[in-house]
Amino acid sequence: MSKTLKTSDDRDALVTSAKARFANRNILVDEELLKFFPKLGKSLTIKPFKGRSLCDRILKDTEVLVIRSVTPISRELLNGSKIKLVCSATSGVDHIDRKYLKRSNIELINAPGSNAIAVVEYIIFTILLYSQDIGKPLENFKVGVVGYGEIGSRLTQLLEKLGAQVLVNDPPKNKNHELNREHFSLQKIVAECDCLTVHVPLVDKSEYPTTNLFDYEILKDIKNEALIINSSRGNIIKESDLFTLLEKKSSVKVALDCWINEPTINAILARKIWLSTPHIAGATLESKMRAVQKIIPAIYSYFGLSKNDLISDTEKFFEKIDIKTDGLDLNKGTDTILPLMSISKQLKKKSEQNLSMLPPEEFDNLRKSVSGRRELANYSLPENHVFLNKVKKLLIEIS
């Protein structure tokens, strides 16, 4: 039988024992997350690593690993290591061999929903650019939202409150009676909607696989001048079929933030489509902070620590920034907050220097150049920016 701890001395002794057991241990943390991480006591050390450069040599005696989506986790990487806990500061887990972790008794923690508001902002700003490009107001749009999870459900709320009509597709949720609204087929959404935006996980072997979910057969009936947005995962849209689609319907606009084989993406496709961005939709300071907050409890638990045992310096990241856009129109206002067209032009320019595949360092450098992005809630907008203030208010409500 286990011994019951009856006194505070017993509990203190257990905590002391836990700290001694993990003395001089380190936690490997992706360098992009480092400044959001709380400082640890003397017994634990946070060591940074470059997300795409992690190798078995770096792991050494580490038992806890904190990653982003750019770090694949596999048997080849972890075999022979002492890793017992993998924390991914992301929503998706397709970059992780979960079956291997389970077989190896390695715990996995991720951060679903942490980047939802950031992605919703990216989508609404992309749609606003498109709206002004084709001269059609948002309230006259019919938008197809594929995937009704953390991001899709919030995006739907925002779009409907802004006056757009939204058709939702999510077969798993519909089957499990979790949708609570009318469900539409992909064929109907593609044929009827002005804009199609995808928010599903990348899954292959399941009842509802999403790999190459959108191929030419699905997309061929899309409306002329319609917009396709992918901020989910690259392999959800069959990139080779986008070339076929654009050859037959050149007026269709495509906005890709996620690509096959990132960061070595198809430079020809990047040049050809309407909007090309380097996987930045969910990347804000706030989303990274929320992700770290979601995984921290598992790290506390692993090391037998309480919150009082850690020193946090993260409060400074919650400070509001007052960036005024007085005198700017809607285009310039949105561009001040998230300069999508400027980012796209930079990516396309880099792609022009490479005939077929964009060098990975070019992709990562551009992605890193916008890593200081803040969410709309942190901007002070003058009263004459009625629409942006409305969007800001609604985003705060759904966050």
C-alpha positions as CSV (number, residue, x, y, z in Angstrom):
1,M,0.0,0.0,0.0
2,S,1.1,3.5,-0.7
3,K,2.0,5.7,2.2
4,T,-0.4,8.7,2.8
5,L,1.3,12.0,3.3
6,K,-0.3,13.4,6.4
7,T,1.8,16.4,7.3
8,S,3.1,19.5,5.5
9,D,6.6,18.2,6.3
10,D,5.9,15.1,4.3
11,R,4.7,17.1,1.4
12,D,7.6,19.5,1.6
13,A,10.0,16.5,1.6
14,L,8.3,15.1,-1.5
15,V,8.7,18.4,-3.4
16,T,12.4,18.6,-2.2
17,S,12.9,15.1,-3.4
18,A,11.4,15.9,-6.8
19,K,13.6,19.0,-7.2
20,A,16.7,17.0,-6.3
21,R,15.8,14.2,-8.7
22,F,15.7,16.8,-11.6
23,A,18.6,18.9,-10.4
24,N,20.8,20.2,-13.2
25,R,18.4,18.9,-15.9
26,N,17.5,21.0,-19.0
27,I,14.5,21.6,-21.2
28,L,15.1,22.0,-24.9
29,V,12.9,24.8,-26.2
30,D,12.5,26.1,-29.8
31,E,14.3,29.5,-29.9
32,E,11.2,31.2,-31.3
33,L,9.3,30.4,-28.0
34,L,12.1,31.2,-25.7
35,K,11.1,34.8,-24.8
36,F,7.6,33.6,-23.9
37,F,8.8,30.9,-21.5
38,P,8.9,31.5,-17.7
39,K,12.3,31.4,-16.0
40,L,13.0,28.3,-14.0
41,G,14.7,27.8,-10.7
42,K,18.4,26.9,-10.4
43,S,17.7,23.2,-10.7
44,L,16.3,23.5,-14.3
45,T,17.8,25.1,-17.3
46,I,16.1,26.1,-20.6
47,K,18.2,25.5,-23.6
48,P,17.3,26.9,-27.0
49,F,17.5,25.2,-30.4
50,K,16.8,26.1,-34.0
51,G,13.5,24.6,-35.0
52,R,14.6,22.9,-38.2
53,S,18.0,22.0,-36.9
54,L,17.2,19.6,-34.1
55,C,19.1,16.4,-34.2
56,D,19.7,13.4,-31.9
57,R,23.1,14.8,-30.8
58,I,21.4,17.9,-29.4
59,L,19.0,15.9,-27.3
60,K,21.7,14.4,-25.0
61,D,20.1,13.8,-21.6
62,T,17.1,16.0,-22.1
63,E,13.8,14.6,-21.0
64,V,11.4,17.4,-22.0
65,L,11.3,18.9,-25.6
66,V,9.3,21.9,-26.6
67,I,8.8,22.4,-30.4
68,R,6.8,24.2,-33.1
69,S,5.3,22.8,-36.3
70,V,8.7,23.1,-38.1
71,T,10.3,20.3,-36.1
72,P,9.3,16.8,-37.2
73,I,9.2,14.3,-34.4
74,S,10.1,10.7,-35.4
75,R,11.6,7.5,-34.3
76,E,14.8,8.4,-36.0
77,L,15.2,11.5,-34.0
78,L,14.2,10.2,-30.5
79,N,15.3,6.6,-30.6
80,G,17.9,6.2,-27.9
81,S,17.1,9.5,-26.2
82,K,15.8,10.1,-22.7
83,I,12.8,12.2,-23.9
84,K,9.7,11.5,-21.9
85,L,7.6,14.6,-22.7
86,V,7.1,16.3,-26.0
87,C,5.3,19.6,-26.0
88,S,4.2,21.1,-29.3
89,A,3.2,24.7,-29.3
90,T,0.8,24.1,-32.2
91,S,-2.7,23.0,-32.9
92,G,-1.9,20.4,-35.5
93,V,0.2,17.3,-34.8
94,D,0.8,15.9,-38.3
95,H,4.5,16.7,-37.8
96,I,4.7,14.2,-35.0
97,D,4.8,10.4,-35.1
98,R,2.2,9.8,-32.4
99,K,2.2,6.1,-32.8
100,Y,5.9,6.0,-32.0
101,L,5.5,8.2,-29.0
102,K,2.7,6.0,-27.6
103,R,4.7,2.8,-28.1
104,S,7.7,4.5,-26.4
105,N,5.6,5.8,-23.4
106,I,6.4,9.4,-24.4
107,E,3.7,11.9,-23.4
108,L,2.6,14.4,-26.0
109,I,1.0,17.7,-25.2
110,N,-0.1,20.2,-27.9
111,A,-1.9,23.6,-27.8
112,P,-5.2,23.4,-29.8
113,G,-6.9,26.8,-30.4
114,S,-3.8,28.9,-29.4
115,N,-3.5,30.4,-32.9
116,A,-7.2,30.5,-33.7
117,I,-7.6,34.3,-33.5
118,A,-4.4,34.9,-35.4
119,V,-5.6,32.7,-38.3
120,V,-9.1,34.2,-38.3
121,E,-7.5,37.7,-38.6
122,Y,-5.3,36.5,-41.5
123,I,-8.4,35.1,-43.3
124,I,-10.6,38.2,-42.8
125,F,-7.8,40.5,-44.0
126,T,-7.3,38.3,-47.0
127,I,-11.0,38.4,-47.8
128,L,-11.1,42.1,-47.4
129,L,-8.2,42.5,-49.9
130,Y,-10.1,40.2,-52.3
131,S,-13.4,42.2,-51.7
132,Q,-11.7,45.4,-52.7
133,D,-9.8,43.7,-55.6
134,I,-13.1,42.5,-57.3
135,G,-15.2,45.5,-56.1
136,K,-17.8,43.4,-54.2
137,P,-18.8,44.2,-50.6
138,L,-18.3,41.5,-47.9
139,E,-22.0,41.5,-47.0
140,N,-22.7,40.2,-50.6
141,F,-20.3,37.3,-50.2
142,K,-21.1,33.6,-49.8
143,V,-18.2,32.0,-48.0
144,G,-17.5,28.3,-47.7
145,V,-15.8,27.3,-44.4
146,V,-14.4,23.7,-44.5
147,G,-13.7,22.5,-41.0
148,Y,-15.7,23.8,-38.0
149,G,-13.1,23.5,-35.2
150,E,-11.4,26.2,-33.1
151,I,-10.7,28.3,-36.2
152,G,-13.6,27.5,-38.5
153,S,-16.2,28.1,-35.9
154,R,-14.8,31.5,-34.8
155,L,-14.3,32.5,-38.4
156,T,-18.0,31.6,-39.2
157,Q,-19.2,33.7,-36.3
158,L,-17.2,36.7,-37.4
159,L,-18.2,36.5,-41.1
160,E,-21.9,36.1,-40.2
161,K,-21.8,39.1,-37.9
162,L,-20.2,41.1,-40.7
163,G,-23.1,40.2,-43.0
164,A,-21.7,37.4,-45.1
165,Q,-23.5,34.1,-45.7
166,V,-21.5,31.1,-44.6
167,L,-21.8,27.5,-45.8
168,V,-20.1,25.0,-43.5
169,N,-18.6,21.6,-44.2
170,D,-17.4,19.3,-41.5
171,P,-18.4,15.6,-42.0
172,P,-17.0,14.2,-38.7
173,K,-18.8,16.9,-36.6
174,N,-21.9,16.5,-38.7
175,K,-21.9,12.7,-38.2
176,N,-21.5,13.1,-34.4
177,H,-24.2,15.8,-34.2
178,E,-21.7,18.4,-33.0
179,L,-22.3,20.9,-35.8
180,N,-25.6,22.4,-34.7
181,R,-26.1,24.0,-38.1
182,E,-26.8,23.0,-41.6
183,H,-24.1,20.9,-43.3
184,F,-23.2,21.4,-47.0
185,S,-21.3,19.1,-49.3
186,L,-17.9,20.2,-50.7
187,Q,-19.4,20.1,-54.2
188,K,-22.1,22.6,-53.3
189,I,-19.7,24.9,-51.5
190,V,-17.2,24.9,-54.4
191,A,-20.0,25.6,-56.9
192,E,-21.8,28.4,-55.0
193,C,-19.3,30.2,-52.9
194,D,-17.4,33.4,-53.7
195,C,-14.7,32.3,-51.3
196,L,-13.5,28.9,-50.0
197,T,-11.3,28.7,-46.9
198,V,-9.9,25.4,-45.4
199,H,-9.4,24.7,-41.7
200,V,-9.0,21.0,-41.3
201,P,-6.3,18.8,-39.8
202,L,-4.1,16.8,-42.1
203,V,-5.1,13.2,-41.8
204,D,-4.7,10.3,-44.1
205,K,-5.8,6.9,-42.8
206,S,-9.3,7.8,-41.4
207,E,-12.9,7.7,-42.3
208,Y,-12.6,11.3,-43.5
209,P,-9.1,11.7,-45.0
210,T,-8.0,15.2,-45.8
211,T,-4.9,14.6,-47.9
212,N,-5.5,16.0,-51.4
213,L,-9.1,16.8,-50.2
214,F,-9.2,19.5,-52.9
215,D,-8.1,18.2,-56.3
216,Y,-9.2,19.3,-59.7
217,E,-12.3,17.1,-59.7
218,I,-13.6,18.9,-56.7
219,L,-12.4,22.4,-57.7
220,K,-13.3,22.3,-61.5
221,D,-16.8,23.8,-60.9
222,I,-15.6,26.8,-58.8
223,K,-17.0,30.2,-59.9
224,N,-14.9,32.5,-62.0
225,E,-13.1,35.1,-59.8
226,A,-13.7,33.0,-56.7
227,L,-11.1,32.9,-54.0
228,I,-9.5,29.8,-52.5
229,I,-7.6,30.2,-49.2
230,N,-5.4,27.5,-47.6
231,S,-4.0,28.4,-44.2
232,S,-4.3,24.8,-42.8
233,R,-1.7,22.4,-44.2
234,G,-0.1,22.2,-47.7
235,N,-1.1,18.7,-48.6
236,I,-4.9,19.4,-48.2
237,I,-5.0,21.1,-51.6
238,K,-3.3,19.1,-54.5
239,E,-0.9,21.8,-55.7
240,S,-0.3,20.2,-59.1
241,D,-4.1,20.4,-59.8
242,L,-4.0,24.2,-59.0
243,F,-2.0,24.7,-62.2
244,T,-4.7,22.8,-64.2
245,L,-7.4,24.9,-62.5
246,L,-5.7,28.2,-63.3
247,E,-5.0,27.2,-66.9
248,K,-8.8,26.6,-67.4
249,K,-10.0,29.4,-65.1
250,S,-7.3,32.1,-64.9
251,S,-9.6,34.5,-63.0
252,V,-9.7,32.2,-60.0
253,K,-7.7,33.7,-57.1
254,V,-5.6,31.5,-54.8
255,A,-4.1,32.5,-51.5
256,L,-1.7,30.0,-50.1
257,D,-0.1,30.3,-46.6
258,C,0.7,26.6,-46.3
259,W,2.7,24.6,-48.9
260,I,3.7,21.1,-49.7
261,N,7.4,20.4,-48.7
262,E,7.8,23.5,-46.6
263,P,10.2,25.3,-46.5
264,T,11.3,24.1,-50.0
265,I,8.2,25.3,-51.8
266,N,7.2,25.3,-55.4
267,A,8.5,28.7,-56.7
268,I,6.5,28.5,-59.9
269,L,3.2,28.1,-58.0
270,A,4.3,30.9,-55.6
271,R,4.7,33.3,-58.6
272,K,1.5,32.2,-60.3
273,I,-1.1,32.5,-57.6
274,W,-2.8,35.7,-56.3
275,L,-1.4,35.8,-52.7
276,S,1.7,33.9,-51.5
277,T,2.7,34.0,-47.8
278,P,5.3,31.9,-45.8
279,H,3.1,30.1,-43.3
280,I,2.4,33.2,-41.1
281,A,-1.4,33.0,-40.6
282,G,-1.2,31.7,-37.0
283,A,2.1,33.4,-36.1
284,T,1.5,36.3,-33.7
285,L,3.2,37.1,-30.4
286,E,-0.1,36.5,-28.7
287,S,-0.6,33.1,-30.3
288,K,2.8,32.0,-29.2
289,M,2.2,33.2,-25.7
290,R,-1.1,31.3,-25.5
291,A,0.5,28.1,-26.8
292,V,3.2,28.3,-24.2
293,Q,0.6,28.8,-21.5
294,K,-1.2,25.7,-22.7
295,I,1.8,23.5,-22.4
296,I,3.4,24.9,-19.2
297,P,1.1,22.9,-16.8
298,A,2.4,19.6,-18.3
299,I,6.0,20.7,-17.6
300,Y,5.1,21.8,-14.1
301,S,3.6,18.3,-13.5
302,Y,6.5,16.4,-15.0
303,F,9.1,18.1,-12.8
304,G,6.9,18.0,-9.7
305,L,6.8,21.8,-9.5
306,S,4.1,24.3,-8.5
307,K,3.6,27.6,-10.2
308,N,5.3,29.2,-7.2
309,D,8.5,27.4,-8.1
310,L,8.8,29.3,-11.4
311,I,9.5,32.9,-12.0
312,S,7.5,34.4,-14.8
313,D,8.4,37.5,-16.8
314,T,5.7,37.0,-19.4
315,E,3.4,39.8,-18.2
316,K,5.2,42.4,-20.4
317,F,3.9,40.6,-23.5
318,F,0.3,41.5,-22.5
319,E,1.0,45.2,-22.6
320,K,-1.1,46.9,-25.3
321,I,0.5,48.8,-28.1
322,D,-1.1,52.0,-29.3
323,I,-0.3,52.2,-33.0
324,K,-2.7,54.8,-34.5
325,T,-3.7,54.7,-38.1
326,D,-5.4,58.1,-38.2
327,G,-6.1,59.4,-41.7
328,L,-5.6,56.0,-43.4
329,D,-8.3,54.4,-45.5
330,L,-9.3,50.8,-45.0
331,N,-6.7,49.4,-47.4
332,K,-3.8,51.3,-45.7
333,G,-5.3,50.5,-42.2
334,T,-5.3,46.8,-42.8
335,D,-1.9,47.0,-44.4
336,T,-0.5,48.7,-41.3
337,I,-1.7,45.8,-39.2
338,L,-0.9,42.9,-41.6
339,P,0.8,43.9,-44.9
340,L,-0.2,40.8,-46.8
341,M,0.4,42.2,-50.3
342,S,3.8,43.4,-49.3
343,I,4.8,40.0,-47.8
344,S,3.4,38.3,-50.9
345,K,5.4,40.5,-53.3
346,Q,8.6,39.7,-51.3
347,L,8.0,36.0,-51.5
348,K,7.2,36.2,-55.2
349,K,10.4,38.3,-55.8
350,K,12.4,35.6,-54.1
351,S,10.7,33.0,-56.2
352,E,11.6,34.8,-59.4
353,Q,15.2,34.3,-58.6
354,N,14.7,30.5,-58.5
355,L,13.1,28.8,-61.4
356,S,11.5,25.8,-59.7
357,M,12.0,25.4,-55.9
358,L,12.5,28.2,-53.4
359,P,15.5,27.7,-51.2
360,P,14.4,26.9,-47.6
361,E,16.4,29.7,-46.1
362,E,14.5,32.3,-48.2
363,F,11.2,30.9,-47.0
364,D,12.3,30.9,-43.3
365,N,13.9,34.3,-43.5
366,L,10.8,35.9,-44.8
367,R,8.7,34.1,-42.2
368,K,11.0,35.3,-39.5
369,S,10.9,38.9,-40.8
370,V,7.2,39.2,-39.7
371,S,7.5,37.3,-36.5
372,G,6.8,40.4,-34.4
373,R,3.2,40.6,-35.7
374,R,0.6,41.6,-33.1
375,E,-3.2,40.9,-33.2
376,L,-5.8,43.6,-34.0
377,A,-6.9,43.8,-30.3
378,N,-3.6,45.5,-29.5
379,Y,-4.1,48.4,-32.0
380,S,-5.6,51.8,-31.1
381,L,-7.8,52.8,-34.0
382,P,-9.5,56.2,-34.5
383,E,-13.3,56.4,-34.5
384,N,-13.5,57.0,-38.2
385,H,-12.2,53.5,-38.8
386,V,-15.7,52.2,-38.3
387,F,-15.3,48.8,-40.0
388,L,-11.9,47.9,-38.5
389,N,-13.2,48.9,-35.0
390,K,-16.2,46.6,-35.6
391,V,-13.9,43.7,-36.6
392,K,-11.7,44.4,-33.6
393,K,-14.7,44.3,-31.2
394,L,-16.0,41.1,-32.8
395,L,-12.6,39.4,-32.6
396,I,-12.3,40.2,-28.9
397,E,-15.8,38.8,-28.4
398,I,-15.0,35.4,-30.0
399,S,-11.5,35.1,-28.7
